[in-house]
């Protein structure tokens, strides 16, 4: 997959935390940040899908009836 360069400006202490966390995980800072972003988005996606499933479970019959009308 192609990579796009993104420049970030972080507080010095935050940048140090990122470097330390990446080193601890034996990752480059880029890989560490990429993993954090992916994990955050997956969490949001999972929450959205769970909410959508609740709507379908609770109102699926009503939605079907409206579509059939």
Biopython code that builds the backbone (N, CA, C, O; Angstrom):
import numpy as np
from Bio.PDB.StructureBuilder import StructureBuilder

atoms = [
    (1, "UNK", "N", (0.843, -1.167, 0.000)),
    (1, "UNK", "CA", (0.000, 0.000, 0.000)),
    (1, "UNK", "C", (0.898, 1.243, 0.000)),
    (1, "UNK", "O", (1.925, 1.277, 0.678)),
    (2, "UNK", "N", (0.507, 2.241, -0.753)),
    (2, "UNK", "CA", (1.296, 3.468, -0.844)),
    (2, "UNK", "C", (1.265, 4.217, 0.484)),
    (2, "UNK", "O", (0.279, 4.163, 1.219)),
    (3, "UNK", "N", (2.321, 4.890, 0.769)),
    (3, "UNK", "CA", (2.423, 5.670, 2.003)),
    (3, "UNK", "C", (2.360, 7.150, 1.662)),
    (3, "UNK", "O", (2.899, 7.585, 0.644)),
    (4, "UNK", "N", (1.702, 7.919, 2.515)),
    (4, "UNK", "CA", (1.617, 9.363, 2.382)),
    (4, "UNK", "C", (2.304, 9.985, 3.578)),
    (4, "UNK", "O", (2.123, 9.538, 4.711)),
    (5, "UNK", "N", (3.074, 10.992, 3.335)),
    (5, "UNK", "CA", (3.777, 11.649, 4.424)),
    (5, "UNK", "C", (2.870, 12.677, 5.076)),
    (5, "UNK", "O", (2.230, 13.483, 4.401)),
    (6, "UNK", "N", (2.826, 12.632, 6.416)),
    (6, "UNK", "CA", (2.068, 13.587, 7.213)),
    (6, "UNK", "C", (3.012, 14.117, 8.280)),
    (6, "UNK", "O", (3.672, 13.345, 8.975)),
    (7, "UNK", "N", (3.073, 15.424, 8.404)),
    (7, "UNK", "CA", (3.918, 16.023, 9.435)),
    (7, "UNK", "C", (3.058, 16.387, 10.634)),
    (7, "UNK", "O", (1.985, 16.971, 10.482)),
    (8, "UNK", "N", (3.527, 16.043, 11.818)),
    (8, "UNK", "CA", (2.812, 16.337, 13.055)),
    (8, "UNK", "C", (3.644, 17.253, 13.923)),
    (8, "UNK", "O", (4.870, 17.149, 13.969)),
    (9, "UNK", "N", (2.970, 18.141, 14.603)),
    (9, "UNK", "CA", (3.633, 18.967, 15.611)),
    (9, "UNK", "C", (3.065, 18.547, 16.959)),
    (9, "UNK", "O", (1.866, 18.667, 17.209)),
    (10, "UNK", "N", (3.935, 18.058, 17.813)),
    (10, "UNK", "CA", (3.534, 17.577, 19.131)),
    (10, "UNK", "C", (4.279, 18.336, 20.207)),
    (10, "UNK", "O", (5.387, 18.829, 19.994)),
    (11, "UNK", "N", (3.655, 18.420, 21.359)),
    (11, "UNK", "CA", (4.382, 18.928, 22.526)),
    (11, "UNK", "C", (5.609, 18.031, 22.713)),
    (11, "UNK", "O", (5.562, 16.833, 22.435)),
    (12, "UNK", "N", (6.680, 18.613, 23.177)),
    (12, "UNK", "CA", (7.923, 17.846, 23.331)),
    (12, "UNK", "C", (7.710, 16.620, 24.211)),
    (12, "UNK", "O", (8.212, 15.537, 23.907)),
    (13, "UNK", "N", (6.971, 16.790, 25.297)),
    (13, "UNK", "CA", (6.743, 15.657, 26.203)),
    (13, "UNK", "C", (5.920, 14.560, 25.520)),
    (13, "UNK", "O", (6.153, 13.375, 25.757)),
    (14, "UNK", "N", (4.968, 14.945, 24.681)),
    (14, "UNK", "CA", (4.164, 13.966, 23.953)),
    (14, "UNK", "C", (5.013, 13.232, 22.930)),
    (14, "UNK", "O", (4.886, 12.018, 22.768)),
    (15, "UNK", "N", (5.869, 13.956, 22.247)),
    (15, "UNK", "CA", (6.769, 13.334, 21.273)),
    (15, "UNK", "C", (7.690, 12.330, 21.966)),
    (15, "UNK", "O", (7.951, 11.253, 21.428)),
    (16, "UNK", "N", (8.177, 12.674, 23.144)),
    (16, "UNK", "CA", (9.040, 11.759, 23.897)),
    (16, "UNK", "C", (8.268, 10.522, 24.323)),
    (16, "UNK", "O", (8.796, 9.411, 24.276)),
    (17, "UNK", "N", (7.016, 10.711, 24.742)),
    (17, "UNK", "CA", (6.197, 9.555, 25.114)),
    (17, "UNK", "C", (5.993, 8.642, 23.909)),
    (17, "UNK", "O", (6.060, 7.420, 24.038)),
    (18, "UNK", "N", (5.744, 9.228, 22.740)),
    (18, "UNK", "CA", (5.543, 8.436, 21.527)),
    (18, "UNK", "C", (6.812, 7.660, 21.186)),
    (18, "UNK", "O", (6.750, 6.479, 20.844)),
    (19, "UNK", "N", (7.953, 8.320, 21.278)),
    (19, "UNK", "CA", (9.221, 7.641, 20.984)),
    (19, "UNK", "C", (9.459, 6.490, 21.946)),
    (19, "UNK", "O", (9.849, 5.395, 21.541)),
    (20, "UNK", "N", (9.220, 6.751, 23.224)),
    (20, "UNK", "CA", (9.443, 5.719, 24.243)),
    (20, "UNK", "C", (8.487, 4.538, 24.038)),
    (20, "UNK", "O", (8.901, 3.380, 24.102)),
    (21, "UNK", "N", (7.215, 4.837, 23.793)),
    (21, "UNK", "CA", (6.225, 3.779, 23.582)),
    (21, "UNK", "C", (6.573, 2.949, 22.348)),
    (21, "UNK", "O", (6.448, 1.724, 22.365)),
    (22, "UNK", "N", (7.008, 3.610, 21.286)),
    (22, "UNK", "CA", (7.393, 2.905, 20.066)),
    (22, "UNK", "C", (8.609, 2.019, 20.319)),
    (22, "UNK", "O", (8.646, 0.869, 19.881)),
    (23, "UNK", "N", (9.592, 2.548, 21.018)),
    (23, "UNK", "CA", (10.794, 1.758, 21.332)),
    (23, "UNK", "C", (10.433, 0.533, 22.164)),
    (23, "UNK", "O", (10.941, -0.562, 21.922)),
    (24, "UNK", "N", (9.557, 0.724, 23.143)),
    (24, "UNK", "CA", (9.132, -0.376, 24.004)),
    (24, "UNK", "C", (8.487, -1.491, 23.189)),
    (24, "UNK", "O", (8.635, -2.673, 23.501)),
    (25, "UNK", "N", (7.775, -1.098, 22.147)),
    (25, "UNK", "CA", (7.082, -2.067, 21.298)),
    (25, "UNK", "C", (7.938, -2.517, 20.114)),
    (25, "UNK", "O", (7.506, -3.306, 19.274)),
    (26, "UNK", "N", (9.153, -1.997, 20.074)),
    (26, "UNK", "CA", (10.094, -2.297, 18.982)),
    (26, "UNK", "C", (9.508, -1.927, 17.620)),
    (26, "UNK", "O", (9.583, -2.690, 16.657)),
    (27, "UNK", "N", (8.922, -0.730, 17.577)),
    (27, "UNK", "CA", (8.340, -0.192, 16.355)),
    (27, "UNK", "C", (8.964, 1.156, 16.058)),
    (27, "UNK", "O", (9.493, 1.830, 16.943)),
    (28, "UNK", "N", (8.889, 1.534, 14.786)),
    (28, "UNK", "CA", (9.218, 2.915, 14.437)),
    (28, "UNK", "C", (8.053, 3.781, 14.913)),
    (28, "UNK", "O", (6.924, 3.298, 15.013)),
    (29, "UNK", "N", (8.314, 5.043, 15.203)),
    (29, "UNK", "CA", (7.259, 5.951, 15.654)),
    (29, "UNK", "C", (6.133, 5.990, 14.619)),
    (29, "UNK", "O", (4.959, 6.010, 14.987)),
    (30, "UNK", "N", (6.475, 6.001, 13.342)),
    (30, "UNK", "CA", (5.456, 6.008, 12.289)),
    (30, "UNK", "C", (4.509, 4.817, 12.429)),
    (30, "UNK", "O", (3.290, 4.973, 12.357)),
    (31, "UNK", "N", (5.075, 3.636, 12.628)),
    (31, "UNK", "CA", (4.254, 2.429, 12.761)),
    (31, "UNK", "C", (3.378, 2.499, 14.007)),
    (31, "UNK", "O", (2.214, 2.099, 13.985)),
    (32, "UNK", "N", (3.946, 3.008, 15.082)),
    (32, "UNK", "CA", (3.204, 3.131, 16.339)),
    (32, "UNK", "C", (2.001, 4.061, 16.163)),
    (32, "UNK", "O", (0.891, 3.725, 16.576)),
    (33, "UNK", "N", (2.216, 5.211, 15.561)),
    (33, "UNK", "CA", (1.135, 6.176, 15.339)),
    (33, "UNK", "C", (0.087, 5.574, 14.400)),
    (33, "UNK", "O", (-1.114, 5.737, 14.616)),
    (34, "UNK", "N", (0.543, 4.885, 13.368)),
    (34, "UNK", "CA", (-0.381, 4.251, 12.433)),
    (34, "UNK", "C", (-1.261, 3.230, 13.153)),
    (34, "UNK", "O", (-2.467, 3.174, 12.909)),
    (35, "UNK", "N", (-0.675, 2.426, 14.034)),
    (35, "UNK", "CA", (-1.436, 1.440, 14.795)),
    (35, "UNK", "C", (-2.458, 2.114, 15.708)),
    (35, "UNK", "O", (-3.586, 1.638, 15.835)),
    (36, "UNK", "N", (-2.067, 3.218, 16.342)),
    (36, "UNK", "CA", (-2.995, 3.938, 17.212)),
    (36, "UNK", "C", (-4.192, 4.464, 16.440)),
    (36, "UNK", "O", (-5.329, 4.360, 16.899)),
    (37, "UNK", "N", (-3.934, 5.030, 15.268)),
    (37, "UNK", "CA", (-5.014, 5.577, 14.449)),
    (37, "UNK", "C", (-5.954, 4.470, 13.990)),
    (37, "UNK", "O", (-7.174, 4.616, 14.054)),
    (38, "UNK", "N", (-5.380, 3.363, 13.528)),
    (38, "UNK", "CA", (-6.203, 2.239, 13.080)),
    (38, "UNK", "C", (-7.048, 1.683, 14.226)),
    (38, "UNK", "O", (-8.235, 1.412, 14.045)),
    (39, "UNK", "N", (-6.446, 1.512, 15.394)),
    (39, "UNK", "CA", (-7.175, 0.973, 16.545)),
    (39, "UNK", "C", (-8.309, 1.908, 16.949)),
    (39, "UNK", "O", (-9.402, 1.450, 17.280)),
    (40, "UNK", "N", (-8.060, 3.203, 16.924)),
    (40, "UNK", "CA", (-9.086, 4.177, 17.281)),
    (40, "UNK", "C", (-10.245, 4.114, 16.302)),
    (40, "UNK", "O", (-11.405, 4.131, 16.714)),
    (41, "UNK", "N", (-9.950, 4.043, 15.024)),
    (41, "UNK", "CA", (-11.003, 3.992, 14.007)),
    (41, "UNK", "C", (-11.764, 2.681, 14.046)),
    (41, "UNK", "O", (-12.973, 2.664, 13.815)),
    (42, "UNK", "N", (-11.084, 1.587, 14.331)),
    (42, "UNK", "CA", (-11.765, 0.300, 14.436)),
    (42, "UNK", "C", (-12.732, 0.307, 15.618)),
    (42, "UNK", "O", (-13.822, -0.260, 15.539)),
    (43, "UNK", "N", (-12.325, 0.955, 16.719)),
    (43, "UNK", "CA", (-13.188, 1.051, 17.890)),
    (43, "UNK", "C", (-14.458, 1.841, 17.543)),
    (43, "UNK", "O", (-15.559, 1.448, 17.929)),
    (44, "UNK", "N", (-14.301, 2.951, 16.816)),
    (44, "UNK", "CA", (-15.452, 3.748, 16.405)),
    (44, "UNK", "C", (-16.348, 2.966, 15.455)),
    (44, "UNK", "O", (-17.573, 3.010, 15.570)),
    (45, "UNK", "N", (-15.740, 2.255, 14.521)),
    (45, "UNK", "CA", (-16.502, 1.448, 13.562)),
    (45, "UNK", "C", (-17.300, 0.385, 14.292)),
    (45, "UNK", "O", (-18.476, 0.177, 13.993)),
    (46, "UNK", "N", (-16.675, -0.288, 15.245)),
    (46, "UNK", "CA", (-17.362, -1.332, 15.997)),
    (46, "UNK", "C", (-18.532, -0.756, 16.791)),
    (46, "UNK", "O", (-19.595, -1.374, 16.861)),
    (47, "UNK", "N", (-18.346, 0.421, 17.389)),
    (47, "UNK", "CA", (-19.424, 1.067, 18.141)),
    (47, "UNK", "C", (-20.573, 1.442, 17.208)),
    (47, "UNK", "O", (-21.738, 1.257, 17.558)),
    (48, "UNK", "N", (-20.255, 1.965, 16.026)),
    (48, "UNK", "CA", (-21.286, 2.320, 15.056)),
    (48, "UNK", "C", (-22.072, 1.094, 14.629)),
    (48, "UNK", "O", (-23.303, 1.119, 14.604)),
    (49, "UNK", "N", (-21.368, 0.025, 14.294)),
    (49, "UNK", "CA", (-22.033, -1.194, 13.839)),
    (49, "UNK", "C", (-22.901, -1.802, 14.943)),
    (49, "UNK", "O", (-23.978, -2.329, 14.662)),
    (50, "UNK", "N", (-22.443, -1.732, 16.192)),
    (50, "UNK", "CA", (-23.244, -2.241, 17.308)),
    (50, "UNK", "C", (-24.517, -1.413, 17.460)),
    (50, "UNK", "O", (-25.592, -1.962, 17.700)),
    (51, "UNK", "N", (-24.397, -0.095, 17.321)),
    (51, "UNK", "CA", (-25.571, 0.762, 17.394)),
    (51, "UNK", "C", (-26.543, 0.499, 16.261)),
    (51, "UNK", "O", (-27.755, 0.462, 16.470)),
    (52, "UNK", "N", (-26.015, 0.316, 15.069)),
    (52, "UNK", "CA", (-26.861, 0.014, 13.916)),
    (52, "UNK", "C", (-27.580, -1.319, 14.117)),
    (52, "UNK", "O", (-28.748, -1.457, 13.754)),
    (53, "UNK", "N", (-26.890, -2.289, 14.688)),
    (53, "UNK", "CA", (-27.515, -3.585, 14.951)),
    (53, "UNK", "C", (-28.631, -3.458, 15.971)),
    (53, "UNK", "O", (-29.663, -4.117, 15.845)),
    (54, "UNK", "N", (-28.437, -2.608, 16.992)),
    (54, "UNK", "CA", (-29.490, -2.375, 17.988)),
    (54, "UNK", "C", (-30.734, -1.783, 17.330)),
    (54, "UNK", "O", (-31.858, -2.174, 17.648)),
    (55, "UNK", "N", (-30.528, -0.840, 16.414)),
    (55, "UNK", "CA", (-31.658, -0.242, 15.703)),
    (55, "UNK", "C", (-32.383, -1.304, 14.884)),
    (55, "UNK", "O", (-33.611, -1.380, 14.906)),
    (56, "UNK", "N", (-31.625, -2.119, 14.166)),
    (56, "UNK", "CA", (-32.243, -3.176, 13.360)),
    (56, "UNK", "C", (-32.978, -4.190, 14.224)),
    (56, "UNK", "O", (-34.063, -4.652, 13.872)),
    (57, "UNK", "N", (-32.375, -4.531, 15.359)),
    (57, "UNK", "CA", (-33.022, -5.494, 16.259)),
    (57, "UNK", "C", (-34.313, -4.919, 16.838)),
    (57, "UNK", "O", (-35.308, -5.632, 16.972)),
    (58, "UNK", "N", (-34.298, -3.651, 17.176)),
    (58, "UNK", "CA", (-35.451, -3.034, 17.819)),
    (58, "UNK", "C", (-36.528, -2.577, 16.856)),
    (58, "UNK", "O", (-37.711, -2.590, 17.196)),
    (59, "UNK", "N", (-36.131, -2.174, 15.655)),
    (59, "UNK", "CA", (-37.079, -1.573, 14.724)),
    (59, "UNK", "C", (-37.086, -2.235, 13.349)),
    (59, "UNK", "O", (-37.664, -1.695, 12.406)),
    (60, "UNK", "N", (-36.464, -3.371, 13.228)),
    (60, "UNK", "CA", (-36.371, -4.056, 11.936)),
    (60, "UNK", "C", (-37.715, -4.352, 11.319)),
    (60, "UNK", "O", (-37.912, -4.166, 10.119)),
    (61, "UNK", "N", (-38.652, -4.820, 12.150)),
    (61, "UNK", "CA", (-39.995, -5.127, 11.626)),
    (61, "UNK", "C", (-40.678, -3.871, 11.105)),
    (61, "UNK", "O", (-41.325, -3.901, 10.059)),
    (62, "UNK", "N", (-40.535, -2.766, 11.834)),
    (62, "UNK", "CA", (-41.129, -1.502, 11.414)),
    (62, "UNK", "C", (-40.499, -1.021, 10.109)),
    (62, "UNK", "O", (-41.204, -0.557, 9.213)),
    (63, "UNK", "N", (-39.195, -1.128, 10.001)),
    (63, "UNK", "CA", (-38.489, -0.719, 8.781)),
    (63, "UNK", "C", (-38.965, -1.577, 7.606)),
    (63, "UNK", "O", (-39.218, -1.056, 6.519)),
    (64, "UNK", "N", (-39.087, -2.877, 7.819)),
    (64, "UNK", "CA", (-39.575, -3.772, 6.761)),
    (64, "UNK", "C", (-40.986, -3.384, 6.333)),
    (64, "UNK", "O", (-41.300, -3.382, 5.143)),
    (65, "UNK", "N", (-41.838, -3.054, 7.306)),
    (65, "UNK", "CA", (-43.213, -2.678, 6.990)),
    (65, "UNK", "C", (-43.264, -1.386, 6.190)),
    (65, "UNK", "O", (-44.054, -1.262, 5.254)),
    (66, "UNK", "N", (-42.427, -0.429, 6.554)),
    (66, "UNK", "CA", (-42.381, 0.847, 5.823)),
    (66, "UNK", "C", (-41.897, 0.615, 4.400)),
    (66, "UNK", "O", (-42.450, 1.177, 3.455)),
    (67, "UNK", "N", (-40.857, -0.219, 4.242)),
    (67, "UNK", "CA", (-40.327, -0.504, 2.910)),
    (67, "UNK", "C", (-41.360, -1.219, 2.037)),
    (67, "UNK", "O", (-41.420, -1.001, 0.827)),
    (68, "UNK", "N", (-42.166, -2.067, 2.660)),
    (68, "UNK", "CA", (-43.163, -2.847, 1.915)),
    (68, "UNK", "C", (-44.365, -1.990, 1.502)),
    (68, "UNK", "O", (-45.068, -2.318, 0.547)),
    (69, "UNK", "N", (-44.593, -0.894, 2.225)),
    (69, "UNK", "CA", (-45.770, -0.047, 1.963)),
    (69, "UNK", "C", (-45.640, 0.722, 0.667)),
    (69, "UNK", "O", (-46.542, 1.477, 0.303)),
]
sb = StructureBuilder()
sb.init_structure("model")
sb.init_model(0)
sb.init_chain("A")
sb.init_seg("    ")
for serial, (resi, resn, name, xyz) in enumerate(atoms, 1):
    if name == "N":
        sb.init_residue(resn, " ", resi, " ")
    sb.init_atom(name, np.array(xyz, "f"), 0.0, 1.0, " ", f" {name:<3s}", serial, name[0])
structure = sb.get_structure()
